[in-house]
């Protein structure tokens, strides 16, 4: 009998050791006791990979393939919306006869939604979970798009800006939910690769959005000043502008209806519990005060503000840049905007694989300094070659948002949802950079000179990559007391 007792204790000891290893790997909060706890962990861990200590952590949660695919669709959907705003900048500039500065308020209205809604979204999800956040985000997102119809009937610029603000609020809720959820939907060691992979489906969405916008929003009719003067004398010019404005409605209403249907589908899905955040427990769910002890979070917030501002400014001024310095048509310029998104998609898929061999922080710095050089060339040598440089820069900005986001959330545990809200709020950089760029373009008469603004943003990202590498920001958080 003593030998059997010894054998039973030995098995329990082995189970406890293995459970401790798995808990350390996956950031779970199960007690380190007994075979029952081991079985519970095996049935609930994110990827259900082998307990073999030589087995490399999986990037994908194989037990939740359908949910993983549906959440990836979210990245595609808000990608469609994000770059439709670049089309709207040019379309509203024509329809409402705006300056480049006032036309950029399209971006400002959209990204102010991110600034206003991220923290409320995080507080909502802290009590209701990621699923409720995603469904709520999709609902607000779809409603904002449908509001384009009454805005077009009113025929005023302000209602469109309000509709875009609602769209931005919905996108803010979605990103506050989907980005941290995806980063934690598997082993911590592969969070950067996993989020980069998910974000790889954002560019195909943006490509689809630009193609839809160029095909259904741009009419292809570009009047010369003598034609405009003649139509004004004939009293037909206002009718032409209203017709151009109404072209926006079908695309946005159809996309809004699609988003609302997807919200219904996602509401029927079962989501796993994120144990590292103490979901479905009475334990600590994080606090704003605790976030003050995580310097890597605040470095990431600053870097993300600069990164998104630079990205939006780079893209939203490409069509005006080409019209000023190359003389191409709107639709041709929109084709180059589509090319930037193809370059971004290629960059994400390629770089996700490259991160197996190159540290994500080093890759971030290399890509950022490359973009500084490319945009410096575009500002100094305006024309087709400068436009090519802007297009190529999208390949290198591809990894910036997901990599910064994942690094900023490393090791935050129950504080992840609240921390994610600040990283999403940093997307408000997209509301700040374009108007400054538009102001410089108006004062100097050169959109090319305005590209020094996104260039500055990439300098900040470059410095961030150096700092987090030097500070050793990895899978473990800075400890706080």
C-alpha positions in Angstrom: 0.0 0.0 0.0 2.8 2.5 0.8 4.1 2.0 -2.8 0.7 2.8 -4.2 0.4 6.0 -2.1 3.8 7.0 -3.3 2.8 6.4 -6.9 -0.4 8.5 -6.5 1.6 11.3 -5.0 4.2 11.1 -7.8 1.4 11.4 -10.5 -0.1 14.4 -8.7 3.4 15.9 -8.6 3.8 15.4 -12.3 0.4 16.8 -13.1 1.1 19.9 -11.0 4.4 20.5 -12.7 2.9 20.2 -16.1 0.0 22.4 -15.2 2.4 25.0 -13.9 4.2 25.0 -17.2 1.0 25.3 -19.2 -0.3 28.1 -17.0 3.0 29.9 -17.4 2.8 29.5 -21.2 -0.8 30.6 -21.6 -1.3 33.1 -18.8 -4.2 31.1 -17.2 -5.4 31.4 -13.6 -6.3 27.8 -12.8 -5.0 26.4 -9.4 -1.9 24.2 -9.7 -3.6 21.2 -8.1 -4.6 17.7 -9.2 -5.6 15.9 -12.3 -9.0 17.5 -12.4 -7.5 20.9 -12.9 -5.3 19.4 -15.6 -8.3 18.1 -17.5 -10.1 21.4 -17.1 -7.1 23.3 -18.5 -6.7 20.9 -21.4 -10.4 21.4 -22.4 -10.3 25.2 -22.1 -6.9 26.4 -23.1 -6.9 28.7 -26.2 -5.2 26.4 -28.7 -5.4 22.9 -27.2 -1.9 22.1 -28.4 0.2 19.2 -27.3 1.7 19.2 -23.8 5.0 18.2 -25.4 7.5 20.6 -24.0 9.3 20.6 -27.3 6.2 21.7 -29.2 6.3 25.3 -30.4 3.3 27.5 -29.3 0.6 27.6 -32.0 -0.4 30.9 -33.5 -4.0 29.8 -34.1 -6.7 28.6 -31.6 -7.5 25.3 -33.4 -10.5 24.5 -31.1 -12.2 27.8 -32.2 -11.6 27.9 -35.9 -15.0 29.3 -36.8 -15.0 32.0 -34.2 -11.4 32.9 -35.2 -12.6 33.3 -38.9 -15.6 35.4 -37.9 -13.6 37.8 -35.8 -11.1 38.1 -38.7 -14.1 39.2 -40.9 -14.4 42.2 -38.5 -11.0 43.4 -39.6 -12.1 43.1 -43.2 -15.3 45.1 -42.6 -13.9 48.1 -40.8 -11.1 48.1 -43.4 -13.7 48.7 -46.0 -15.0 51.7 -44.2 -11.6 53.2 -43.2 -10.4 53.8 -46.8 -13.8 54.8 -48.2 -13.2 58.0 -46.2 -10.2 58.7 -48.5 -12.7 58.6 -51.4 -15.1 60.8 -49.5 -12.5 63.5 -48.9 -12.3 64.0 -52.7 -16.0 63.5 -53.3 -17.1 66.0 -50.7 -14.5 68.5 -51.8 -16.2 68.5 -55.1 -19.8 68.2 -54.0 -19.6 70.9 -51.3 -16.8 73.0 -53.0 -14.5 72.6 -50.0 -10.9 73.5 -49.5 -8.3 70.7 -48.9 -8.3 71.7 -45.2 -12.1 71.6 -44.7 -12.4 68.4 -46.8 -10.0 66.7 -44.3 -12.7 67.2 -41.6 -14.0 63.9 -43.0 -11.0 62.1 -41.4 -11.4 64.3 -38.2 -15.0 63.3 -37.7 -14.3 59.6 -38.2 -11.4 59.4 -35.9 -12.9 61.6 -33.2 -15.3 58.7 -32.7 -12.4 56.6 -31.8 -11.3 59.1 -29.2 -14.7 59.5 -27.6 -15.9 55.8 -27.5 -12.8 53.7 -26.6 -13.0 54.1 -22.8 -16.8 53.6 -22.6 -16.4 50.5 -24.8 -13.7 49.1 -22.5 -15.8 49.7 -19.4 -18.8 48.1 -21.1 -16.7 45.0 -22.0 -15.1 44.8 -18.6 -18.5 43.7 -17.2 -20.1 42.2 -20.4 -17.2 40.6 -22.2 -15.7 40.8 -25.7 -18.8 39.3 -27.4 -21.1 42.0 -26.2 -18.5 44.6 -27.3 -18.2 43.2 -30.8 -21.9 43.0 -31.3 -22.5 46.5 -30.0 -19.7 47.9 -32.1 -21.1 46.3 -35.3 -24.6 47.7 -34.5 -23.3 51.3 -34.0 -21.1 50.9 -37.0 -23.9 49.8 -39.3 -26.3 52.5 -38.0 -23.7 55.2 -38.8 -23.5 54.0 -42.4 -27.2 54.0 -42.9 -27.4 57.6 -41.6 -25.7 58.6 -44.9 -29.2 58.3 -46.5 -30.9 61.1 -44.4 -27.6 63.1 -44.5 -27.7 63.0 -48.4 -31.4 64.0 -48.4 -30.6 67.1 -46.3 -27.7 67.9 -48.7 -25.6 69.5 -46.0 -22.0 68.8 -45.0 -22.5 68.7 -41.2 -25.0 65.7 -41.2 -22.4 63.7 -43.1 -19.8 64.5 -40.5 -22.2 63.5 -37.8 -22.8 60.2 -39.6 -19.1 59.6 -40.0 -18.7 60.3 -36.2 -21.2 57.5 -35.5 -19.3 55.2 -37.9 -16.1 56.1 -36.0 -17.7 55.3 -32.6 -18.7 51.9 -33.9 -15.3 51.2 -35.3 -13.8 52.3 -32.0 -15.9 49.8 -30.1 -15.0 47.1 -32.6 -11.2 47.7 -32.4 -11.3 48.0 -28.6 -12.8 44.5 -28.6 -11.3 42.7 -31.6 -7.6 43.7 -31.3 -7.0 42.7 -27.6 -9.2 39.6 -28.0 -7.2 38.5 -31.0 -3.9 39.2 -29.2 -4.9 36.9 -26.4 -6.7 34.3 -28.4 -3.8 31.9 -28.1 -0.3 31.7 -26.5 1.3 35.0 -25.4 4.5 34.1 -27.4 2.7 34.4 -30.7 0.5 37.5 -30.0 2.3 39.8 -32.4 2.2 37.3 -35.2 -1.4 36.4 -34.5 -2.6 40.1 -34.5 -0.5 40.8 -37.6 -2.1 37.9 -39.3 -5.6 39.1 -38.3 -4.8 42.6 -39.4 -3.6 41.2 -42.8 -7.3 40.9 -43.7 -7.8 44.6 -43.1 -6.0 45.7 -46.3 -8.2 43.4 -48.5 -11.2 45.1 -46.9 -9.7 48.5 -47.6 -9.0 47.5 -51.2 -12.6 46.4 -51.6 -13.7 49.7 -50.1 -11.6 51.7 -52.5 -12.7 49.7 -55.5 -16.3 50.2 -54.5 -15.8 53.9 -53.9 -14.0 54.4 -57.2 -16.6 52.5 -59.1 -19.8 53.7 -57.5 -19.0 57.0 -55.8 -16.7 58.6 -58.4 -18.7 59.3 -61.5 -15.7 59.9 -63.8 -17.1 63.3 -64.7 -14.5 66.0 -64.0 -15.5 69.5 -65.2 -13.1 72.2 -66.3 -13.7 75.7 -65.1 -15.3 77.0 -68.4 -17.8 74.1 -68.2 -18.6 75.0 -64.5 -19.1 78.6 -65.5 -21.4 77.6 -68.3 -23.5 75.3 -66.0 -23.8 78.0 -63.4 -25.1 80.4 -66.0 -27.6 77.7 -67.1 -28.6 77.0 -63.5 -27.7 73.3 -63.8 -24.5 73.3 -61.7 -26.2 72.8 -58.3 -28.1 69.8 -59.7 -24.9 68.3 -60.9 -23.3 68.7 -57.4 -26.4 67.1 -55.8 -26.2 64.2 -58.2 -22.5 63.7 -57.3 -23.4 63.8 -53.6 -26.2 61.2 -53.9 -23.7 58.7 -55.4 -22.3 58.2 -51.9 -25.6 56.8 -50.5 -26.0 53.3 -52.1 -22.5 52.1 -51.2 -22.8 53.2 -47.6 -26.4 51.9 -47.0 -25.5 48.5 -48.6 -22.4 48.2 -46.4 -24.4 49.3 -43.3 -27.0 46.6 -43.9 -24.3 43.9 -44.4 -22.7 45.0 -41.1 -26.0 44.7 -39.2 -26.6 41.2 -40.6 -23.1 40.2 -39.4 -23.8 41.5 -36.0 -26.8 39.2 -35.8 -24.6 36.2 -36.8 -21.9 37.0 -34.3 -24.5 37.4 -31.5 -25.3 33.7 -31.9 -21.7 32.5 -31.4 -20.3 31.1 -28.2 -17.1 32.9 -27.1 -14.4 31.3 -24.9 -13.4 32.8 -21.5 -10.2 34.7 -21.5 -8.8 33.4 -18.2 -5.8 35.8 -18.1 -8.4 38.6 -17.7 -10.4 36.8 -15.0 -13.5 36.8 -17.2 -16.5 35.2 -15.6 -15.0 35.4 -12.1 -15.2 37.8 -9.2 -11.5 38.4 -9.3 -9.8 41.7 -10.2 -10.9 43.1 -13.6 -8.3 45.8 -13.7 -8.2 49.5 -13.0 -7.1 52.7 -14.5 -4.7 53.3 -11.6 -2.9 50.0 -12.3 -2.2 51.1 -15.8 0.1 53.9 -14.5 2.6 51.2 -13.6 3.0 49.9 -17.2 5.3 52.2 -19.1 5.3 50.0 -22.2 1.6 50.8 -22.6 2.1 54.6 -22.6 5.0 54.3 -25.0 2.8 52.3 -27.3 0.0 54.9 -27.0 2.3 57.7 -28.2 3.7 55.5 -31.0 0.2 54.5 -32.1 -1.0 58.1 -32.2 1.9 59.0 -34.5 1.6 55.8 -36.6 -2.1 56.1 -37.3 -1.8 59.9 -37.9 1.0 59.2 -40.4 -0.8 56.4 -42.1 -4.1 58.4 -42.6 -2.2 61.5 -43.7 -0.2 59.4 -46.2 -3.2 57.9 -47.8 -5.8 60.7 -47.7 -3.5 63.1 -49.5 -2.4 60.7 -52.2 -5.2 61.5 -54.7 -4.8 65.3 -54.3 -1.0 64.9 -54.5 -1.3 63.0 -57.9 -3.9 65.5 -59.2 -1.5 68.4 -58.4 1.7 67.0 -59.6 0.9 64.3 -62.2 -2.4 65.5 -63.8 -4.0 62.1 -63.7 -7.8 61.6 -63.3 -9.5 60.9 -60.0 -10.2 57.3 -61.0 -6.5 56.8 -62.0 -5.4 58.3 -58.7 -7.8 56.0 -56.9 -6.1 53.1 -58.6 -2.8 54.1 -57.0 -4.7 54.3 -53.7 -5.7 50.8 -54.3 -2.1 49.9 -55.0 -1.1 51.2 -51.6 -3.5 48.8 -50.0 -2.2 45.9 -52.0 1.3 46.8 -50.8 0.0 46.9 -47.2 -1.6 43.5 -47.5 1.5 42.0 -49.0 3.6 43.6 -46.3 1.5 42.1 -43.5 1.4 38.6 -44.9 5.1 38.6 -45.7 6.2 40.2 -42.4 4.0 37.9 -40.3 6.2 35.0 -41.6 9.4 37.1 -41.3 8.7 37.6 -37.6 9.5 33.9 -37.1 13.2 34.9 -37.7 13.4 38.7 -37.0 12.4 40.2 -33.7 9.2 42.3 -34.2 10.7 45.3 -32.5 13.7 45.4 -34.8 11.5 44.9 -37.8 9.3 47.9 -36.6 12.3 50.2 -36.5 13.7 49.1 -39.9 10.3 49.6 -41.6 9.8 53.0 -39.9 13.1 54.5 -41.0 12.5 53.2 -44.5 9.3 55.1 -44.6 11.0 58.3 -43.4 13.3 58.0 -46.5 10.4 57.2 -48.9 8.2 60.2 -47.8 11.2 62.5 -47.7 11.7 61.6 -51.4 8.0 62.1 -52.2 8.2 65.6 -50.6 11.4 66.6 -52.3 10.7 65.1 -55.7 6.9 65.6 -56.4 5.6 63.7 -59.4 5.1 60.1 -60.5 8.3 58.9 -58.8 7.1 60.6 -55.6 3.8 58.9 -56.0 5.5 55.5 -56.4 7.4 56.2 -53.2 4.2 56.8 -51.3 2.7 53.6 -52.6 5.7 51.6 -51.6 5.7 53.1 -48.1 2.4 51.2 -47.5 4.4 47.9 -47.5 6.5 49.1 -44.6 3.7 50.7 -42.5 1.9 47.3 -42.7 3.1 45.9 -39.4 3.1 49.1 -37.4 -0.4 49.1 -35.9 -0.7 45.5 -34.9 2.9 45.2 -33.6 2.6 48.4 -31.5 -0.8 47.2 -30.2 0.4 43.7 -29.2 3.6 45.0 -27.6 1.6 47.6 -25.6 -0.7 44.8 -24.2 2.0 42.4 -23.2 1.5 40.9 -19.7 -1.3 43.3 -18.7 -3.6 40.5 -17.6 -6.9 41.8 -16.2 -6.0 45.3 -17.2 -6.0 44.4 -20.9 -9.4 45.7 -21.9 -8.8 49.1 -20.3 -5.3 49.3 -21.8 -6.7 48.4 -25.2 -9.0 51.3 -25.0 -6.1 53.8 -24.7 -4.4 52.2 -27.7 -7.6 52.5 -29.7 -8.0 56.1 -28.5 -4.5 56.8 -29.9 -6.1 56.2 -33.4 -7.3 59.8 -32.9 -3.9 60.7 -34.5 -5.8 60.1 -37.7 -8.0 63.1 -36.8 -5.0 65.4 -36.0 -2.4 64.8 -38.7 -4.5 65.3 -41.9 -5.8 68.8 -41.0 -2.3 69.9 -40.2 -1.1 68.5 -43.4 -3.9 70.2 -45.3 -3.1 73.5 -43.6 0.6 73.3 -44.6 -0.5 72.4 -48.2 -2.8 75.5 -48.3 -0.2 77.8 -46.9 2.6 76.6 -49.2 0.5 75.7 -52.2 2.2 72.3 -52.3 0.6 69.1 -51.1 4.1 67.5 -51.4 5.5 69.7 -48.6 2.6 68.6 -46.4 4.1 65.1 -46.4 6.6 66.2 -43.8 3.8 65.6 -41.3 3.4 61.8 -41.8 7.3 61.7 -42.1 7.5 63.0 -38.6 5.0 60.3 -37.4 7.3 57.6 -38.8 10.3 59.1 -37.0 8.3 58.6 -33.7 7.6 55.0 -34.6 11.3 54.4 -35.3 12.3 55.8 -31.9 9.6 53.7 -30.2 11.1 50.5 -31.8 14.5 51.5 -30.5 13.2 52.3 -27.0 11.2 49.1 -26.5 14.2 47.0 -27.7 16.5 48.8 -25.3 14.0 48.5 -22.4 13.4 44.9 -23.1 9.6 45.1 -23.5 8.8 41.4 -24.2 6.1 39.0 -23.2 6.4 40.0 -19.5 5.0 43.2 -18.1 6.8 45.7 -15.9 6.0 44.7 -12.4 4.1 47.1 -10.2 3.5 47.3 -6.5 
